[in-house]
Amino acid sequence: MKIFILLFILFPFVSESQNSTTEPFLKDSLIIIESNPSKGFNNPYILFIPKGTLKNERTYLLVEPNNTGKTTDSLEIHKNSAIELASISSVGNNISTNLKIPLLVPIFPRPDSKPLVYTHALDRDVIFEKEKELIRIDLQLIAMIKNAQDVLKDNGVLIYDKIFMNGFSASATFTNRFLFIHPEKVKAAAMGGFNGELMLPFAKYKNKVFNYPLGINDFKNTFKKDCNLTVLKKISQYIYMGKDDQNDAVQFDDAYNNIERNTINLTLGSKVQERWINCQNIYKEQDFLVEFKTYENVGHWTTSSINLEVSKFFLKHL
């Protein structure tokens, strides 16, 4: 396993875990870990450990899926975008820095040669992909998390088995879908700016079939297991939208196919804010453990106050 360290050098591996004191990291540290198919991940990932993270005191690993915002066949562009997300510009970096917990960001490609395979949103196309780098990236992410736990332990950072998960825009959609597929892996999650459309715990809704990623009609055939709604509904979630957010991926082919788009428009609404209200009502009726928030005078972005509120949400679960 190749490990590249950027920004600041971590203390030597193996020696830190032998130190029983709860001393903090004195500098921000960023590590790039290369792909390791033998360990289950065919793409690299990033670990960011903020200044002040305590050694030898158990904490949570925060995971935020990468979101380059465009297609490109250059993995280097996706890598640079993920580095910026992990270390500078993201809600996840704010949470990590505020709470002094490590952050994992995968470097999943979103190839221009396969424009309908929306990896960064964990869409239907990518779930059925067979290409090595793209195959079951949800399972690749779980393998990255396991590997990151080992890397962090070697550096004196002890991590709980369950993770915190955060996302905004496409990465919020990824997070929402990941929770349905692997609810047993997540302690708490936050999502914002996701087109107002959430995956529903239904096989059918308003006489329309809801296959993945809209619902769970074909879940068992797709994932070879039942959707564990009991565990899913116990995950603490913070889900938010800006009241002026009109960013609507539902109407574009890379995010949804024609059947999915028509199903959403006819059942949940053809407008972002309409869907947002309907999805809130459904999650409340189904007893999801969710705190919903709509922010006035906010579009498809976050603010410092939003980032702080999201951090406070995760702080309650530390």
C-alpha positions as CSV (number, residue, x, y, z in Angstrom):
1,M,0.0,0.0,0.0
2,K,1.5,3.3,-1.1
3,I,0.9,6.2,1.2
4,F,1.7,9.8,0.2
5,I,1.7,12.5,2.8
6,L,0.9,16.1,1.9
7,L,0.9,19.4,3.8
8,F,2.5,18.2,7.0
9,I,4.3,15.0,8.0
10,L,2.5,12.6,10.3
11,F,4.5,11.2,13.2
12,P,6.1,7.8,12.3
13,F,3.7,4.9,11.9
14,V,3.4,2.1,14.6
15,S,5.1,4.1,17.4
16,E,2.1,6.4,18.1
17,S,-0.3,3.6,19.0
18,Q,2.1,2.5,21.8
19,N,1.8,5.9,23.5
20,S,-1.1,5.9,26.0
21,T,-1.3,9.7,26.4
22,T,-4.1,11.6,24.8
23,E,-1.9,14.3,23.2
24,P,-3.2,16.2,20.2
25,F,-1.9,16.4,16.7
26,L,0.0,19.7,16.5
27,K,-0.6,20.3,12.8
28,D,-3.1,19.5,10.1
29,S,-2.1,16.4,8.2
30,L,-3.3,15.1,4.9
31,I,-2.5,11.6,3.5
32,I,-3.2,10.2,0.0
33,I,-3.6,6.5,0.1
34,E,-3.3,4.8,-3.3
35,S,-5.7,2.2,-4.6
36,N,-5.3,-1.3,-3.2
37,P,-7.4,-3.9,-5.0
38,S,-6.2,-6.6,-2.6
39,K,-7.9,-4.7,0.2
40,G,-11.1,-4.0,-1.8
41,F,-10.6,-0.5,-3.1
42,N,-9.7,0.2,-6.7
43,N,-9.4,3.9,-6.3
44,P,-7.3,6.1,-4.0
45,Y,-8.6,8.0,-1.1
46,I,-7.7,10.9,1.2
47,L,-7.4,11.1,5.0
48,F,-7.4,14.6,6.6
49,I,-6.5,14.7,10.3
50,P,-7.0,18.2,11.7
51,K,-4.8,19.9,14.2
52,G,-6.1,19.1,17.7
53,T,-7.2,15.5,17.0
54,L,-6.5,13.5,20.1
55,K,-4.4,10.4,20.0
56,N,-5.5,7.3,21.9
57,E,-9.0,8.6,22.5
58,R,-11.7,6.9,20.5
59,T,-13.7,9.1,18.1
60,Y,-15.6,8.9,14.8
61,L,-14.3,9.0,11.3
62,L,-16.2,11.5,9.1
63,V,-16.8,10.4,5.5
64,E,-17.7,12.9,2.7
65,P,-18.0,11.4,-0.9
66,N,-16.1,13.4,-3.5
67,N,-18.0,15.6,-5.9
68,T,-15.9,17.1,-8.7
69,G,-19.0,18.8,-10.3
70,K,-18.2,17.7,-13.8
71,T,-17.2,14.7,-15.9
72,T,-13.6,14.1,-16.9
73,D,-11.5,11.2,-17.8
74,S,-8.5,12.7,-15.9
75,L,-8.2,11.1,-12.4
76,E,-5.8,13.9,-11.6
77,I,-8.6,16.4,-11.8
78,H,-10.8,14.3,-9.5
79,K,-7.9,13.9,-7.2
80,N,-7.2,17.7,-7.0
81,S,-10.9,18.4,-6.4
82,A,-11.0,15.8,-3.6
83,I,-7.8,17.3,-2.0
84,E,-9.5,20.7,-2.0
85,L,-12.7,19.2,-0.5
86,A,-10.7,17.4,2.2
87,S,-8.4,20.2,3.2
88,I,-9.9,23.6,2.3
89,S,-13.4,23.9,0.9
90,S,-16.3,21.8,2.1
91,V,-18.8,21.3,4.8
92,G,-16.9,18.2,5.7
93,N,-13.6,20.0,6.2
94,N,-15.5,22.5,8.5
95,I,-16.9,19.6,10.6
96,S,-13.6,17.9,10.8
97,T,-11.8,21.0,11.8
98,N,-14.4,22.1,14.3
99,L,-14.8,18.8,16.0
100,K,-11.2,17.6,15.7
101,I,-12.1,14.3,14.0
102,P,-10.5,12.7,10.9
103,L,-12.1,13.0,7.5
104,L,-12.1,10.5,4.7
105,V,-12.7,11.6,1.1
106,P,-12.7,8.9,-1.7
107,I,-11.2,9.8,-5.1
108,F,-13.9,8.2,-7.3
109,P,-13.7,9.0,-11.0
110,R,-16.6,10.4,-12.9
111,P,-15.6,9.6,-16.5
112,D,-16.4,11.7,-19.4
113,S,-16.3,8.5,-21.5
114,K,-19.3,7.3,-19.5
115,P,-21.4,10.5,-18.9
116,L,-24.5,8.6,-17.6
117,V,-22.5,6.8,-14.9
118,Y,-23.0,9.4,-12.1
119,T,-20.6,7.9,-9.6
120,H,-20.6,10.9,-7.3
121,A,-24.3,10.5,-6.8
122,L,-24.2,6.7,-6.5
123,D,-26.8,6.4,-9.3
124,R,-28.3,3.3,-10.8
125,D,-25.9,3.1,-13.7
126,V,-22.8,2.9,-11.4
127,I,-24.3,0.1,-9.2
128,F,-24.4,-2.1,-12.3
129,E,-21.0,-1.1,-13.7
130,K,-18.4,-3.8,-14.2
131,E,-15.4,-1.7,-15.0
132,K,-12.7,-2.3,-12.3
133,E,-12.5,1.3,-11.1
134,L,-16.2,1.8,-11.0
135,I,-17.5,-1.6,-9.8
136,R,-19.6,-1.3,-6.6
137,I,-18.0,1.9,-5.3
138,D,-20.2,1.7,-2.2
139,L,-18.3,-1.5,-1.3
140,Q,-15.0,0.1,-2.2
141,L,-15.9,3.0,0.2
142,I,-16.5,0.5,3.0
143,A,-13.1,-1.1,2.2
144,M,-11.5,2.4,2.4
145,I,-13.1,3.0,5.7
146,K,-11.8,-0.3,7.1
147,N,-8.3,0.5,5.8
148,A,-8.4,4.1,7.2
149,Q,-9.3,2.7,10.6
150,D,-6.0,0.7,10.5
151,V,-4.0,3.6,9.2
152,L,-5.3,5.9,11.9
153,K,-4.8,3.3,14.6
154,D,-1.1,3.1,13.5
155,N,-1.0,6.8,14.1
156,G,-2.6,6.7,17.5
157,V,-6.1,7.7,16.4
158,L,-8.8,5.2,17.6
159,I,-11.9,5.0,15.5
160,Y,-15.4,3.6,16.3
161,D,-16.7,1.0,13.8
162,K,-19.6,3.2,12.7
163,I,-19.0,6.4,10.8
164,F,-20.3,10.0,10.5
165,M,-21.3,10.8,6.9
166,N,-21.8,14.1,5.3
167,G,-22.7,15.4,1.8
168,F,-23.8,18.4,-0.2
169,S,-25.4,18.4,-3.6
170,A,-24.4,15.1,-5.5
171,S,-22.5,13.9,-2.4
172,A,-25.6,14.4,-0.3
173,T,-27.5,12.2,-2.8
174,F,-24.7,9.6,-2.5
175,T,-24.9,9.7,1.3
176,N,-28.7,9.3,1.2
177,R,-28.5,6.2,-1.0
178,F,-25.5,4.8,0.9
179,L,-27.6,4.9,4.1
180,F,-30.3,2.8,2.5
181,I,-27.8,0.2,1.3
182,H,-25.5,0.1,4.4
183,P,-27.4,1.6,7.4
184,E,-25.5,-0.6,9.8
185,K,-22.3,1.4,9.0
186,V,-23.5,4.9,9.9
187,K,-24.0,6.5,13.3
188,A,-25.2,9.9,12.1
189,A,-25.4,11.7,8.7
190,A,-26.0,15.2,7.3
191,M,-27.2,16.1,3.8
192,G,-27.9,19.4,2.0
193,G,-28.6,20.8,-1.5
194,F,-29.8,17.5,-3.0
195,N,-32.5,18.6,-5.6
196,G,-35.2,18.1,-3.0
197,E,-35.5,14.4,-3.8
198,L,-34.7,11.7,-1.3
199,M,-34.8,7.9,-1.7
200,L,-38.0,6.6,-0.3
201,P,-38.6,3.4,1.9
202,F,-41.3,2.2,-0.5
203,A,-41.6,-0.3,-3.3
204,K,-44.4,1.7,-4.8
205,Y,-45.7,5.2,-4.2
206,K,-48.9,6.7,-5.7
207,N,-49.2,3.6,-7.9
208,K,-45.7,4.1,-9.4
209,V,-42.9,1.5,-9.0
210,F,-40.0,2.9,-7.1
211,N,-36.8,1.0,-8.1
212,Y,-33.4,1.9,-6.9
213,P,-32.4,4.8,-6.5
214,L,-36.0,6.1,-6.0
215,G,-37.1,3.4,-3.7
216,I,-36.7,-0.3,-2.6
217,N,-38.8,-2.2,-5.1
218,D,-35.9,-4.1,-6.7
219,F,-33.6,-3.7,-3.7
220,K,-33.1,-7.4,-2.9
221,N,-32.4,-8.3,-6.5
222,T,-30.0,-5.4,-6.9
223,F,-28.0,-5.7,-3.6
224,K,-28.7,-9.4,-2.7
225,K,-30.1,-8.5,0.7
226,D,-33.2,-6.8,2.2
227,C,-33.2,-3.1,3.0
228,N,-32.9,-2.9,6.8
229,L,-35.5,-0.1,7.4
230,T,-35.5,-0.8,11.1
231,V,-31.8,0.2,11.4
232,L,-32.1,2.9,8.8
233,K,-34.8,4.7,10.7
234,K,-32.7,4.8,13.8
235,I,-29.8,6.8,12.2
236,S,-29.8,10.4,13.3
237,Q,-29.9,12.7,10.3
238,Y,-29.8,16.4,9.6
239,I,-31.3,17.2,6.2
240,Y,-31.4,20.8,4.9
241,M,-32.1,22.9,1.9
242,G,-31.8,26.6,1.0
243,K,-35.3,28.1,0.3
244,D,-33.9,29.6,-2.9
245,D,-32.2,26.4,-4.1
246,Q,-33.5,25.6,-7.6
247,N,-30.6,23.4,-8.7
248,D,-32.5,20.5,-10.2
249,A,-30.5,17.4,-11.3
250,V,-33.7,15.4,-11.7
251,Q,-34.3,17.0,-15.1
252,F,-30.9,15.9,-16.5
253,D,-30.0,12.5,-18.1
254,D,-26.7,12.0,-16.2
255,A,-28.6,12.0,-12.9
256,Y,-31.8,10.2,-13.8
257,N,-33.2,8.3,-16.7
258,N,-36.5,9.1,-18.3
259,I,-38.5,6.5,-16.3
260,E,-37.0,7.8,-13.0
261,R,-37.5,11.5,-14.0
262,N,-41.2,10.9,-15.0
263,T,-41.8,9.0,-11.8
264,I,-40.4,11.7,-9.6
265,N,-42.1,14.5,-11.5
266,L,-45.5,12.8,-11.3
267,T,-45.3,11.7,-7.6
268,L,-43.1,14.0,-5.7
269,G,-43.2,17.1,-7.9
270,S,-41.5,18.7,-10.9
271,K,-40.0,21.5,-8.8
272,V,-37.2,21.3,-6.2
273,Q,-39.0,23.0,-3.4
274,E,-42.2,21.1,-4.0
275,R,-40.3,17.8,-3.7
276,W,-38.5,19.0,-0.6
277,I,-41.7,19.5,1.2
278,N,-43.2,16.2,0.1
279,C,-40.1,14.2,1.1
280,Q,-40.0,15.8,4.5
281,N,-43.6,14.8,5.1
282,I,-42.9,11.2,4.0
283,Y,-39.9,10.8,6.2
284,K,-41.8,12.2,9.1
285,E,-44.7,9.9,8.5
286,Q,-42.3,6.9,8.3
287,D,-40.7,7.9,11.6
288,F,-37.2,8.6,10.3
289,L,-35.0,10.1,13.0
290,V,-34.4,13.3,11.0
291,E,-34.1,17.0,11.9
292,F,-35.1,19.0,8.8
293,K,-34.1,22.6,8.2
294,T,-34.9,25.2,5.5
295,Y,-32.6,28.2,5.3
296,E,-34.0,31.5,4.2
297,N,-32.2,33.5,1.5
298,V,-29.9,30.6,0.7
299,G,-29.6,28.9,-2.8
300,H,-27.4,26.0,-3.8
301,W,-24.6,26.8,-1.3
302,T,-23.9,26.7,2.4
303,T,-22.9,29.6,4.7
304,S,-20.6,29.7,7.8
305,S,-23.7,29.6,10.0
306,I,-25.0,26.5,8.2
307,N,-21.6,24.8,8.5
308,L,-21.6,25.6,12.2
309,E,-25.1,24.1,12.7
310,V,-24.1,20.9,10.9
311,S,-21.0,20.7,13.1
312,K,-23.2,21.1,16.2
313,F,-25.5,18.3,15.0
314,F,-22.5,15.9,14.8
315,L,-21.1,17.2,18.1
316,K,-24.3,15.9,19.8
317,H,-23.3,12.4,18.7
318,L,-19.6,12.3,19.6
